[in-house]
Amino acid sequence: MKLTNFFLIIFFSFFTLINNSSSQSRFGELTEMRDKKMRGKDNQWVRPHPGPFVWNKIEQKQGSFSWEEADAQVVYAQEHNQTIIATIWPYANWEQKSCKRKKARSPFGKNFTKYLSKPCSLDNYKTFLLKLVDRYDGDGNNDMPGLTKAIKHWEIMNEPEFKIFFKGSREDFIEIFNFSSKIIKDKQKDSLIIMAGAAGMFPENKKFWKSVLPKIKDNFDIANIHHITPPEGKCDKDMWVGDFSKLLNELDIQKPIWVTEAMVGKCKVLSLYINAFGSGADLIIDVGVNAPGIKMSKKSRKKLNEFINDYDGFQTIKILSDNKAEFTYEDGSVKSLEF
């Protein structure tokens, strides 16, 4: 076998692993366990948000670890054949107090964290991170009791370009991200690292990520974009996937693209989803029925659910016209949809 053919096989095998790891579904939801309507659907992806994988929730005092909330999330996901995307939040009140970091306004209320800055000690953070991955990596050592489905998809932080989720410089974010990725990859060889979600492709987002992406590109497997409908209700035609893909190409970054927060609001739900898939999205995570912001109408929600039920699991999509798409499946079958 020629060496070039060998590397091509490895290359395509890697992307097959990413696209088909753990789940064939192309859909998922943001979840909140306290809300029965926000626990996600069976056999799909779930992205707990903010979720239980917050340093401050798990290690409230140095050396004292509490796993109840995180375990409950994992148990529920196992029982419903859900695949978890775990967002890691590298903040703990006790740790940031140790070097007198400034308090910040919590984006998720008092049960989250009062600090959003870079950890005082990366060694302290490393201790937490190793314990977190070790508990859910499924290697049979120190796993959560009863673990049957490992967490392999780790999203490091969230929308760091906005101070609401991270109080730090670009250099601080780059350091935390790359550090976290290397620790996880070293501990869990089959893990997949998801880029912290970009909060759209507005000029300020592009400026941030154009600077940051070249410095983290070797430390993530899946690119990540969010589409949150602004107050005026305007939607981007393909959830920013086209613009995001263009930016990645300009930076010579070839990664699968996931939309891990998809808010439709009052826009046409099928057009938005199909155009996003057509522009290169592999997976789309809905923000959920009770998410803050402009709500999807019941009629649109019904259309989305019917679309998922009838067309999920497709391998490829081809947009034939402004209102018609074609989906192909592993068994060779083809389905068309007018939208």
N, C-alpha and C positions, 0 to 999 in steps of 0.2 A: 504493500500500500504506500502510495506517495505521501510524504510528510504533509503536504498542503491538504490532501484529502482527509488525513487524520485530524488535522486541526479544524477542518470544516465540520466533521462529524461531532467533535467535542463542542464546537460553537453552537450548532443547532440542537444538540442534546441539552445544553445548558438552558437555552431559551424554552425548550419544551418543558424542562423541569419547572421553570418559573411559571409558565402559563397553565400548567396542568397539576402543579403541586397541590395536593390535599383537596382540591375541589374543582369540579368541572363547571360550576356556576359562573356566570358573568355578572352576577348581581349580589348585592348585600345591603346592609343597613347599619347606620350608627345606632348604638344601643345604650339603654339606661335601664338597669335591672329593677330599679324602684318603680318604673312605669311599665305595667303589664302590656301596654300597646307598643312599647319600644324595646322589646327583647329579641327582635329579629325573627326571620323565617327559618323554618327547618331546611337543611341541606343547602344553605347559602353562607356567604361570608358575613361576619359581624365585626364591627369596629367600635368597641366600647369607648364612649366619649363623655367626659375625659377618661373614664375607665378606672379600674382598680390598680393599674400598674404605675402608681405614683409613689416615688420614694417616700414622700411625707406620710402616705397612708400605711405603707408597709413597715417602715422603720421610724416610728414616731419618737423613739428614744434610741440613742446610739447602742447598737448591739442587741436591741430587742425587736424581734420581727413578728409581725402579725399578718397571717396569710388568709384569714377568713373570707374577706371580700373577694380577693383575687381567686381563691379556690372555688368559691360559689359561682363566679363567672365561668370558670373553666368547666366545672361540673355541668352547669346548664348547657353550655355549648356542646359538650360531649353527648349529653342526652338527646340533643336536637340535631346532631350531625352538622353543627356549625363550625366554620373555620375562622379562628380568631386572628385579627390584625391587632397586635398589642402595641399601644402607644406608650412609650417610656417618657416619663416626666422627671428630669434630673434635679428635683428640688426637695429639700427637707428643711423644715423650720429650724430644728435644733442645729443642723449643720451650718446653715447660713447665718444663724445668730453667732456662731463661734468666731466669725471674722467680721461681725457687725455690718452685714449687708443691709441695704435699705429695703424696707418693706414695700410691697407693691399691692395694688388692688387685685384681689383674686378674680379671675374670669369665670370661676365656677362656684363661688360662694365660700362660706367659712370652712367647709369640710375638705377643701382642696389644699392650698398652701398659701402662706402670706408672703412668700419670697419667690422671685422668678429669675434670679441671677445665676451666673456661673457658680458651680460648687466651690466652696472654700478650698476643699481638698479633693483632688481627683482620686486619691487613694481611698478616702471614705466612700466616694461614689462607686468606685470599682468594687468594693466589698458588697454593697447593695446589689449592683448589677450582676455580679457573679452568682449571688444567691438567687436572684430572680430567674435568671436563665437556667440555672441548675435545677430549680424546682419544676420547671415546665418543659425541659428539653427532651424528656422521654428516653433518656439513656439508661434508666434503671437504677441510677445512683442518686440518692437524695431527692427523688421525684415526689411530687404531691401524691399522697395515698390515693389509689384508684385512678391514677392518670392513664388514660387509654389513647388520647390524641394530643400529641405534643404541640406546643406553640412554636412555629417556625418562622412566622412573619412578624418582624419587629420594626415598628416605625419609631424613629428617634426624633422626639419633639414634634412641634406643631406650629406652622405659620410663623417662623421666627423673624420674618421681616416686620412684623407688627409687635409693638411693645406690650400689647395686651397679653401675649403669651410668653414673652422672653425679654427680660431687661438686661441687655448686653450688646456688645459690639459684634460685627460680622466675624471678627477674628475669634471672639469667645465662642460663638456658635460653631464655627469650623472646628475649633479645638474639641469641644464637647462631642460633636457628631463623629468625627474621625476616631476619637478615643473610644467612644461607645461601640462603634462598628467593629473595631479591631478586637475589643474584649469579647463581644458576642461571637464573632466569627471564630476566634480562637477556642472558645468554650463549646460552641455548637457548630460543627462543620457544615451541616446541611441547612443552617439558618439562611433566611433571605432578609436583607435589610432594605427597608422602604424609606426613601427620602422624606424628610419632614415636608408636609404638604405646603405647596406654594398657594398663597391666598389669591389666586387669579393671575391674570397677565396684564394688569394695569401698568402704566409706566413705572410706578414706584416698585412694583413687584419685579418687573423685568430688570430694573437697575440692580436690585439686591441680588437676584439669582444669577444674573450675568457675571457678577463679581464672585459669587460664592461657589457656584456649580463646578467650575474647573478645579477647585481646591478640595472638593469632596467626591468627585465623580468616581474615583477608584474604590470608594467605600460604601456604595449602595448598589443594589441590584435592580430596584424598581423605582422609576420616576413617578412623581406624585403631584397632582394638581387638584385644586378645589374650585368649585363653582357655587358661590353664594349669591343669591339674588339681592341686589341693592334695594334700598327702601322704595325707589321709584319703580321697581318691578322689572327692570330691563334685564334680559338674558343674553349671554353670548350664544351665538348660533350652534356651537359644538362644545359648550362647557369649557372653552379655552384650550381644548386639546390641540387644535390646529396651530394656534400661536405658540403653545408650549412645545409642540413637536418641532416647530421651526427654530425656536431658541435652542433646543437640544442639538439639533442638526448643525446650527451655526457654531456650537461649542464642541462639535465632534463627539457627542455623547449618544451612544446607541443603547437605549434601555427600553424595556416595556413601559407603557404609561398606564397608570391607574388613576381614576378619579375617586378619591376616598371621601369626598364630601360633595354631594350633588343636590343642590337646591333648585327646584324648578319654579316655584312660586306660581305666577299666573301665566307662564309661558307654555307653549305647546309641548307636552311632555314627550310624545313619541318622536317628534322632529328633533328635539334636543338630545334624547338618548341615541337615536339612530345616527345622527350627524356626529356625535361624539365617538361612537363605535367606528363609524366610517372614517373618521380622522385619525384613528389609531388607538383609541382606548381599548384595553383588554378587559377591564373590570370597572364597574360603576357602583359606588356605595351611596344609596339614598340617605338623606339626613334624618328621615323618619317622620312619622305622622305628627308627633308633638314637638318637633324641633322649634326653637325660637325663630322668629322671622316670618316672612310671607308664607302662608300655608298653601299647599297644593289643594285644589278643589277635590271634592269627593268623586266627581266625574273623571278628573285626570288621574286620581289615585286608582280608580277602577281600571282605566286604560293601561296604566303601568303594570298593575298586577296581572291583567290578561296577557300583556306582552311578555312578561316574565314567564308565566305559565306555558305559553304557546311556543316561545322562541328561545328559551334559555338553553344553554349547552352548545350553541353554534360554534363552529370552528372558524369560519370566515364570513364576512359581510361585504356585499357589493351594493353600492347605491346606484340604482338604475336611472333615477330621475329625481326631481324635487320632492316627489311624494311616493316613491316606490323603492323598496330595497329587497335584496335577495340574500338568504342565509343558507350556508351549506353546513352539513353535519358529518361526523366521523364515519357514519355508515354510508355516506355518499348521497344521502337524500338532500333535497333542496326545498326550501320554503320561501314564498314571496309574501310581501306585506305592502299594502297601500296605506299610507299614513297622512 
